[in-house]
């Protein structure tokens, strides 16, 4: 980590940094990190898409249950009226 910090400091402070031995090292680490983050983002986007589909299915199921609940309430109301 200290080598990375030193390399970052040199990158900002020294225009000749590209000739420094840590320049390539820092570039490799940054590239690897960017690739890792990109792959993680892809995985999260895939999971998000799956979750969005599940949400739509749950919303449909919820609508069906609301309709069933409404029908049951109507039946109870009718039974209550006929028992009176």
N, CA, C and O atoms as a GROMACS GRO file, in nm:
protein
  336
    1UNK      N    1   0.083  -0.120   0.000
    1UNK     CA    2   0.000   0.000   0.000
    1UNK      C    3   0.086   0.126   0.000
    1UNK      O    4   0.054   0.223  -0.067
    2UNK      N    5   0.195   0.123   0.075
    2UNK     CA    6   0.281   0.242   0.078
    2UNK      C    7   0.344   0.267  -0.058
    2UNK      O    8   0.365   0.382  -0.096
    3UNK      N    9   0.375   0.160  -0.132
    3UNK     CA   10   0.429   0.179  -0.267
    3UNK      C   11   0.326   0.244  -0.358
    3UNK      O   12   0.360   0.329  -0.440
    4UNK      N   13   0.200   0.204  -0.343
    4UNK     CA   14   0.094   0.263  -0.424
    4UNK      C   15   0.078   0.411  -0.389
    4UNK      O   16   0.067   0.495  -0.477
    5UNK      N   17   0.076   0.441  -0.260
    5UNK     CA   18   0.062   0.580  -0.218
    5UNK      C   19   0.179   0.665  -0.268
    5UNK      O   20   0.160   0.778  -0.314
    6UNK      N   21   0.300   0.610  -0.259
    6UNK     CA   22   0.417   0.683  -0.308
    6UNK      C   23   0.406   0.706  -0.458
    6UNK      O   24   0.437   0.814  -0.508
    7UNK      N   25   0.362   0.603  -0.529
    7UNK     CA   26   0.349   0.616  -0.674
    7UNK      C   27   0.243   0.719  -0.710
    7UNK      O   28   0.262   0.797  -0.804
    8UNK      N   29   0.133   0.720  -0.638
    8UNK     CA   30   0.028   0.820  -0.663
    8UNK      C   31   0.082   0.960  -0.639
    8UNK      O   32   0.055   1.052  -0.717
    9UNK      N   33   0.157   0.976  -0.531
    9UNK     CA   34   0.215   1.107  -0.500
    9UNK      C   35   0.307   1.152  -0.613
    9UNK      O   36   0.301   1.265  -0.659
   10UNK      N   37   0.391   1.060  -0.657
   10UNK     CA   38   0.484   1.093  -0.765
   10UNK      C   39   0.410   1.125  -0.895
   10UNK      O   40   0.452   1.211  -0.972
   11UNK      N   41   0.302   1.055  -0.917
   11UNK     CA   42   0.223   1.078  -1.038
   11UNK      C   43   0.173   1.222  -1.044
   11UNK      O   44   0.176   1.285  -1.149
   12UNK      N   45   0.127   1.273  -0.930
   12UNK     CA   46   0.072   1.408  -0.927
   12UNK      C   47   0.179   1.515  -0.917
   12UNK      O   48   0.159   1.627  -0.964
   13UNK      N   49   0.292   1.484  -0.857
   13UNK     CA   50   0.393   1.586  -0.829
   13UNK      C   51   0.506   1.589  -0.932
   13UNK      O   52   0.576   1.690  -0.942
   14UNK      N   53   0.524   1.482  -1.006
   14UNK     CA   54   0.642   1.473  -1.092
   14UNK      C   55   0.602   1.438  -1.235
   14UNK      O   56   0.552   1.328  -1.259
   15UNK      N   57   0.622   1.529  -1.329
   15UNK     CA   58   0.585   1.499  -1.468
   15UNK      C   59   0.668   1.385  -1.528
   15UNK      O   60   0.629   1.327  -1.629
   16UNK      N   61   0.780   1.355  -1.468
   16UNK     CA   62   0.864   1.245  -1.517
   16UNK      C   63   0.828   1.112  -1.451
   16UNK      O   64   0.906   1.017  -1.457
   17UNK      N   65   0.714   1.107  -1.388
   17UNK     CA   66   0.675   0.988  -1.314
   17UNK      C   67   0.672   0.863  -1.402
   17UNK      O   68   0.701   0.753  -1.354
   18UNK      N   69   0.639   0.880  -1.528
   18UNK     CA   70   0.627   0.762  -1.614
   18UNK      C   71   0.757   0.682  -1.623
   18UNK      O   72   0.756   0.566  -1.662
   19UNK      N   73   0.868   0.745  -1.586
   19UNK     CA   74   0.995   0.674  -1.587
   19UNK      C   75   1.023   0.607  -1.452
   19UNK      O   76   1.123   0.536  -1.437
   20UNK      N   77   0.936   0.630  -1.356
   20UNK     CA   78   0.955   0.572  -1.223
   20UNK      C   79   0.919   0.424  -1.228
   20UNK      O   80   0.824   0.387  -1.296
   21UNK      N   81   0.992   0.338  -1.156
   21UNK     CA   82   0.963   0.194  -1.158
   21UNK      C   83   0.822   0.158  -1.110
   21UNK      O   84   0.768   0.056  -1.152
   22UNK      N   85   0.763   0.239  -1.024
   22UNK     CA   86   0.630   0.207  -0.972
   22UNK      C   87   0.518   0.250  -1.066
   22UNK      O   88   0.402   0.217  -1.043
   23UNK      N   89   0.552   0.323  -1.173
   23UNK     CA   90   0.447   0.370  -1.264
   23UNK      C   91   0.374   0.252  -1.327
   23UNK      O   92   0.251   0.250  -1.330
   24UNK      N   93   0.448   0.154  -1.375
   24UNK     CA   94   0.387   0.037  -1.437
   24UNK      C   95   0.309  -0.043  -1.333
   24UNK      O   96   0.199  -0.091  -1.359
   25UNK      N   97   0.367  -0.057  -1.215
   25UNK     CA   98   0.301  -0.131  -1.107
   25UNK      C   99   0.167  -0.067  -1.072
   25UNK      O  100   0.065  -0.135  -1.060
   26UNK      N  101   0.167   0.065  -1.057
   26UNK     CA  102   0.043   0.135  -1.023
   26UNK      C  103  -0.060   0.120  -1.135
   26UNK      O  104  -0.178   0.102  -1.110
   27UNK      N  105  -0.013   0.129  -1.259
   27UNK     CA  106  -0.104   0.114  -1.372
   27UNK      C  107  -0.166  -0.025  -1.374
   27UNK      O  108  -0.285  -0.040  -1.401
   28UNK      N  109  -0.085  -0.128  -1.346
   28UNK     CA  110  -0.136  -0.265  -1.343
   28UNK      C  111  -0.239  -0.283  -1.232
   28UNK      O  112  -0.344  -0.343  -1.253
   29UNK      N  113  -0.207  -0.232  -1.114
   29UNK     CA  114  -0.299  -0.244  -1.001
   29UNK      C  115  -0.430  -0.172  -1.032
   29UNK      O  116  -0.538  -0.224  -1.005
   30UNK      N  117  -0.421  -0.052  -1.089
   30UNK     CA  118  -0.541   0.025  -1.122
   30UNK      C  119  -0.624  -0.048  -1.226
   30UNK      O  120  -0.746  -0.055  -1.214
   31UNK      N  121  -0.558  -0.104  -1.328
   31UNK     CA  122  -0.630  -0.177  -1.432
   31UNK      C  123  -0.699  -0.300  -1.374
   31UNK      O  124  -0.815  -0.327  -1.406
   32UNK      N  125  -0.630  -0.374  -1.288
   32UNK     CA  126  -0.690  -0.491  -1.224
   32UNK      C  127  -0.810  -0.451  -1.139
   32UNK      O  128  -0.914  -0.517  -1.140
   33UNK      N  129  -0.794  -0.342  -1.065
   33UNK     CA  130  -0.903  -0.296  -0.980
   33UNK      C  131  -1.023  -0.254  -1.064
   33UNK      O  132  -1.137  -0.287  -1.032
   34UNK      N  133  -0.998  -0.180  -1.172
   34UNK     CA  134  -1.107  -0.136  -1.260
   34UNK      C  135  -1.180  -0.257  -1.319
   34UNK      O  136  -1.302  -0.257  -1.329
   35UNK      N  137  -1.104  -0.359  -1.359
   35UNK     CA  138  -1.165  -0.480  -1.415
   35UNK      C  139  -1.251  -0.549  -1.309
   35UNK      O  140  -1.363  -0.591  -1.338
   36UNK      N  141  -1.197  -0.560  -1.188
   36UNK     CA  142  -1.271  -0.624  -1.078
   36UNK      C  143  -1.402  -0.549  -1.051
   36UNK      O  144  -1.507  -0.610  -1.038
   37UNK      N  145  -1.394  -0.417  -1.044
   37UNK     CA  146  -1.513  -0.336  -1.018
   37UNK      C  147  -1.613  -0.352  -1.132
   37UNK      O  148  -1.733  -0.361  -1.108
   38UNK      N  149  -1.564  -0.355  -1.254
   38UNK     CA  150  -1.651  -0.374  -1.370
   38UNK      C  151  -1.724  -0.508  -1.363
   38UNK      O  152  -1.844  -0.515  -1.389
   39UNK      N  153  -1.652  -0.613  -1.329
   39UNK     CA  154  -1.712  -0.746  -1.316
   39UNK      C  155  -1.816  -0.749  -1.203
   39UNK      O  156  -1.922  -0.808  -1.218
   40UNK      N  157  -1.784  -0.685  -1.093
   40UNK     CA  158  -1.878  -0.679  -0.981
   40UNK      C  159  -2.004  -0.603  -1.022
   40UNK      O  160  -2.115  -0.643  -0.985
   41UNK      N  161  -1.988  -0.496  -1.097
   41UNK     CA  162  -2.104  -0.419  -1.144
   41UNK      C  163  -2.192  -0.503  -1.234
   41UNK      O  164  -2.315  -0.498  -1.224
   42UNK      N  165  -2.130  -0.582  -1.323
   42UNK     CA  166  -2.208  -0.669  -1.411
   42UNK      C  167  -2.290  -0.769  -1.330
   42UNK      O  168  -2.408  -0.791  -1.356
   43UNK      N  169  -2.225  -0.830  -1.229
   43UNK     CA  170  -2.296  -0.926  -1.144
   43UNK      C  171  -2.412  -0.860  -1.071
   43UNK      O  172  -2.521  -0.917  -1.061
   44UNK      N  173  -2.389  -0.739  -1.021
   44UNK     CA  174  -2.496  -0.668  -0.950
   44UNK      C  175  -2.610  -0.630  -1.044
   44UNK      O  176  -2.726  -0.635  -1.005
   45UNK      N  177  -2.577  -0.592  -1.167
   45UNK     CA  178  -2.681  -0.560  -1.264
   45UNK      C  179  -2.765  -0.683  -1.296
   45UNK      O  180  -2.887  -0.673  -1.310
   46UNK      N  181  -2.700  -0.799  -1.308
   46UNK     CA  182  -2.774  -0.923  -1.333
   46UNK      C  183  -2.866  -0.956  -1.216
   46UNK      O  184  -2.982  -0.991  -1.236
   47UNK      N  185  -2.814  -0.944  -1.095
   47UNK     CA  186  -2.897  -0.970  -0.976
   47UNK      C  187  -3.013  -0.871  -0.969
   47UNK      O  188  -3.124  -0.908  -0.932
   48UNK      N  189  -2.986  -0.746  -1.004
   48UNK     CA  190  -3.090  -0.644  -1.002
   48UNK      C  191  -3.201  -0.678  -1.101
   48UNK      O  192  -3.319  -0.662  -1.070
   49UNK      N  193  -3.163  -0.724  -1.219
   49UNK     CA  194  -3.263  -0.762  -1.320
   49UNK      C  195  -3.350  -0.877  -1.269
   49UNK      O  196  -3.472  -0.876  -1.287
   50UNK      N  197  -3.287  -0.974  -1.205
   50UNK     CA  198  -3.361  -1.088  -1.149
   50UNK      C  199  -3.458  -1.039  -1.041
   50UNK      O  200  -3.573  -1.082  -1.036
   51UNK      N  201  -3.410  -0.949  -0.956
   51UNK     CA  202  -3.496  -0.897  -0.848
   51UNK      C  203  -3.612  -0.815  -0.905
   51UNK      O  204  -3.722  -0.820  -0.851
   52UNK      N  205  -3.587  -0.741  -1.012
   52UNK     CA  206  -3.695  -0.664  -1.073
   52UNK      C  207  -3.804  -0.756  -1.126
   52UNK      O  208  -3.923  -0.725  -1.112
   53UNK      N  209  -3.766  -0.868  -1.186
   53UNK     CA  210  -3.864  -0.966  -1.234
   53UNK      C  211  -3.943  -1.022  -1.116
   53UNK      O  212  -4.065  -1.038  -1.124
   54UNK      N  213  -3.873  -1.053  -1.007
   54UNK     CA  214  -3.941  -1.106  -0.889
   54UNK      C  215  -4.039  -1.004  -0.832
   54UNK      O  216  -4.147  -1.041  -0.787
   55UNK      N  217  -4.002  -0.877  -0.834
   55UNK     CA  218  -4.091  -0.772  -0.784
   55UNK      C  219  -4.218  -0.767  -0.867
   55UNK      O  220  -4.328  -0.756  -0.813
   56UNK      N  221  -4.203  -0.774  -0.999
   56UNK     CA  222  -4.321  -0.772  -1.087
   56UNK      C  223  -4.412  -0.892  -1.056
   56UNK      O  224  -4.534  -0.877  -1.048
   57UNK      N  225  -4.352  -1.009  -1.039
   57UNK     CA  226  -4.431  -1.129  -1.007
   57UNK      C  227  -4.503  -1.113  -0.874
   57UNK      O  228  -4.619  -1.150  -0.860
   58UNK      N  229  -4.432  -1.057  -0.775
   58UNK     CA  230  -4.494  -1.036  -0.644
   58UNK      C  231  -4.607  -0.933  -0.650
   58UNK      O  232  -4.708  -0.947  -0.583
   59UNK      N  233  -4.588  -0.831  -0.732
   59UNK     CA  234  -4.694  -0.731  -0.746
   59UNK      C  235  -4.818  -0.793  -0.809
   59UNK      O  236  -4.931  -0.763  -0.768
   60UNK      N  237  -4.798  -0.880  -0.909
   60UNK     CA  238  -4.912  -0.949  -0.971
   60UNK      C  239  -4.982  -1.038  -0.868
   60UNK      O  240  -5.105  -1.040  -0.860
   61UNK      N  241  -4.902  -1.111  -0.792
   61UNK     CA  242  -4.958  -1.200  -0.689
   61UNK      C  243  -5.034  -1.118  -0.585
   61UNK      O  244  -5.142  -1.158  -0.540
   62UNK      N  245  -4.979  -1.004  -0.548
   62UNK     CA  246  -5.044  -0.917  -0.451
   62UNK      C  247  -5.178  -0.868  -0.504
   62UNK      O  248  -5.276  -0.861  -0.430
   63UNK      N  249  -5.183  -0.834  -0.632
   63UNK     CA  250  -5.308  -0.790  -0.694
   63UNK      C  251  -5.411  -0.902  -0.690
   63UNK      O  252  -5.528  -0.879  -0.659
   64UNK      N  253  -5.366  -1.024  -0.722
   64UNK     CA  254  -5.457  -1.140  -0.716
   64UNK      C  255  -5.510  -1.161  -0.574
   64UNK      O  256  -5.628  -1.187  -0.555
   65UNK      N  257  -5.422  -1.149  -0.476
   65UNK     CA  258  -5.464  -1.167  -0.337
   65UNK      C  259  -5.559  -1.057  -0.293
   65UNK      O  260  -5.653  -1.082  -0.217
   66UNK      N  261  -5.536  -0.936  -0.340
   66UNK     CA  262  -5.628  -0.826  -0.309
   66UNK      C  263  -5.767  -0.855  -0.364
   66UNK      O  264  -5.867  -0.831  -0.297
   67UNK      N  265  -5.773  -0.907  -0.487
   67UNK     CA  266  -5.902  -0.940  -0.547
   67UNK      C  267  -5.971  -1.052  -0.468
   67UNK      O  268  -6.091  -1.045  -0.442
   68UNK      N  269  -5.894  -1.153  -0.431
   68UNK     CA  270  -5.949  -1.263  -0.352
   68UNK      C  271  -6.000  -1.213  -0.218
   68UNK      O  272  -6.108  -1.251  -0.173
   69UNK      N  273  -5.922  -1.128  -0.155
   69UNK     CA  274  -5.962  -1.070  -0.026
   69UNK      C  275  -6.091  -0.990  -0.040
   69UNK      O  276  -6.180  -1.000   0.045
   70UNK      N  277  -6.102  -0.912  -0.146
   70UNK     CA  278  -6.223  -0.833  -0.169
   70UNK      C  279  -6.344  -0.924  -0.187
   70UNK      O  280  -6.451  -0.898  -0.133
   71UNK      N  281  -6.326  -1.033  -0.263
   71UNK     CA  282  -6.436  -1.126  -0.284
   71UNK      C  283  -6.477  -1.192  -0.152
   71UNK      O  284  -6.596  -1.208  -0.126
   72UNK      N  285  -6.381  -1.229  -0.070
   72UNK     CA  286  -6.412  -1.290   0.059
   72UNK      C  287  -6.485  -1.192   0.150
   72UNK      O  288  -6.578  -1.230   0.222
   73UNK      N  289  -6.444  -1.067   0.147
   73UNK     CA  290  -6.513  -0.966   0.227
   73UNK      C  291  -6.658  -0.950   0.181
   73UNK      O  292  -6.748  -0.933   0.263
   74UNK      N  293  -6.679  -0.955   0.050
   74UNK     CA  294  -6.816  -0.945  -0.002
   74UNK      C  295  -6.899  -1.065   0.040
   74UNK      O  296  -7.016  -1.051   0.076
   75UNK      N  297  -6.839  -1.184   0.036
   75UNK     CA  298  -6.910  -1.305   0.079
   75UNK      C  299  -6.945  -1.295   0.227
   75UNK      O  300  -7.058  -1.327   0.266
   76UNK      N  301  -6.851  -1.251   0.309
   76UNK     CA  302  -6.879  -1.234   0.451
   76UNK      C  303  -6.990  -1.134   0.475
   76UNK      O  304  -7.077  -1.154   0.560
   77UNK      N  305  -6.988  -1.027   0.400
   77UNK     CA  306  -7.092  -0.925   0.414
   77UNK      C  307  -7.228  -0.982   0.376
   77UNK      O  308  -7.328  -0.957   0.444
   78UNK      N  309  -7.233  -1.060   0.268
   78UNK     CA  310  -7.359  -1.123   0.227
   78UNK      C  311  -7.407  -1.223   0.332
   78UNK      O  312  -7.526  -1.228   0.363
   79UNK      N  313  -7.316  -1.302   0.386
   79UNK     CA  314  -7.354  -1.398   0.490
   79UNK      C  315  -7.406  -1.326   0.613
   79UNK      O  316  -7.501  -1.370   0.678
   80UNK      N  317  -7.342  -1.215   0.645
   80UNK     CA  318  -7.385  -1.138   0.761
   80UNK      C  319  -7.526  -1.082   0.739
   80UNK      O  320  -7.609  -1.082   0.830
   81UNK      N  321  -7.551  -1.034   0.618
   81UNK     CA  322  -7.683  -0.978   0.586
   81UNK      C  323  -7.791  -1.087   0.589
   81UNK      O  324  -7.902  -1.062   0.637
   82UNK      N  325  -7.759  -1.204   0.540
   82UNK     CA  326  -7.859  -1.311   0.537
   82UNK      C  327  -7.882  -1.373   0.674
   82UNK      O  328  -7.990  -1.427   0.700
   83UNK      N  329  -7.784  -1.364   0.762
   83UNK     CA  330  -7.802  -1.421   0.895
   83UNK      C  331  -7.884  -1.328   0.985
   83UNK      O  332  -7.944  -1.371   1.083
   84UNK      N  333  -7.886  -1.201   0.950
   84UNK     CA  334  -7.962  -1.104   1.032
   84UNK      C  335  -8.106  -1.120   1.013
   84UNK      O  336  -8.185  -1.048   1.074
   0.00000   0.00000   0.00000
